[in-house]
């Protein structure tokens, strides 16, 4: 399948329930249902970053999405986000969505607002 084909670098459209650590390069649309207060974290090299942890959900499940620096102010609970070329990573034993350097995170504002 396209999800496991290493040679296929095109991102596939996916639902949260189908995400696993073997999935690379996917597109995902989901709603932001929770977001933590931004905090400062320090890298090993001594740099400081702002980090907020969002929980995103579609009608198949939910997953954590770390937001870094400017992303922390762009996204609010109630927004719909479109992730392009995302990746899955495991952090502290749980799966998270990672946008990474090659991915894109777009906000589609809440239609109810």
C-alpha positions in Angstrom: 0.0 0.0 0.0 1.0 3.6 -0.4 1.4 3.9 3.4 4.3 1.4 3.6 5.8 2.0 0.2 9.2 3.6 0.9 9.7 4.8 -2.7 6.5 6.7 -2.6 7.3 10.1 -1.2 4.0 11.7 -2.0 2.0 12.5 1.1 -1.2 10.5 1.5 -4.5 11.8 3.0 -5.1 10.0 6.3 -7.4 9.8 9.3 -6.2 9.9 12.9 -7.2 6.3 13.5 -4.9 5.1 10.7 -1.8 6.9 12.1 1.0 4.7 13.4 4.7 4.9 13.8 5.2 3.4 10.3 3.3 6.2 8.5 5.5 8.8 6.8 4.5 11.9 4.8 0.7 12.3 5.3 -1.9 15.1 5.0 -4.4 15.4 7.8 -7.3 17.7 8.6 -8.5 17.9 12.2 -10.1 20.1 14.8 -8.1 21.6 17.8 -10.0 20.4 20.9 -7.4 21.3 23.6 -4.3 23.4 23.9 -1.9 23.8 26.8 -0.5 27.1 28.0 2.8 27.9 26.2 6.0 27.2 28.1 9.7 27.7 27.4 11.9 24.7 26.8 15.6 24.7 26.4 17.5 22.6 23.8 20.8 20.9 24.6 22.5 23.6 22.7 21.1 26.2 25.0 18.5 27.7 22.7 15.0 28.5 24.1 11.8 27.5 22.3 8.1 28.1 23.1 6.1 24.9 23.2 2.4 24.3 23.5 0.8 20.9 23.2 -2.5 20.8 21.2 -4.8 17.8 21.0 -6.4 17.5 17.5 -9.3 15.3 16.6 -11.3 14.1 13.6 -14.3 11.8 13.8 -12.0 8.7 14.0 -9.8 9.7 17.0 -7.5 12.2 18.6 -3.7 12.8 18.8 -1.3 15.3 20.3 0.3 18.0 18.1 3.3 19.9 19.5 3.2 23.6 18.5 6.6 25.4 18.4 7.3 29.2 18.7 5.1 31.2 16.3 2.7 28.2 15.9 1.7 28.6 19.5 0.0 31.9 18.8 -1.5 30.9 15.4 -3.7 28.1 16.7 -6.6 28.2 19.1 -9.1 25.7 20.4 -12.0 25.5 17.9 -9.7 26.0 14.9 -9.5 23.4 12.1 -5.9 22.7 11.0 -4.6 21.2 7.8 -1.3 19.4 8.1 0.6 18.8 4.9 3.5 16.4 4.7 3.3 15.5 8.4 5.1 12.7 10.2 4.3 10.6 13.2 6.7 10.3 16.1 6.7 8.7 19.5 7.3 10.8 22.5 7.2 9.6 26.1 5.5 6.4 24.9 2.7 8.1 22.9 2.2 8.9 19.3 2.3 12.5 18.2 1.9 14.3 15.0 5.0 16.2 13.9 5.0 19.0 11.3 8.8 19.1 11.0 10.9 21.2 8.7 9.4 19.9 5.4 5.8 19.9 6.5 3.2 22.7 6.6 0.6 23.6 9.3 -2.3 25.7 8.0 -5.1 27.1 10.1 -8.6 27.0 8.6 -10.5 29.3 11.0 -13.4 28.0 12.9 -16.5 28.3 10.7 -18.7 28.9 13.8 -16.8 32.1 14.7 
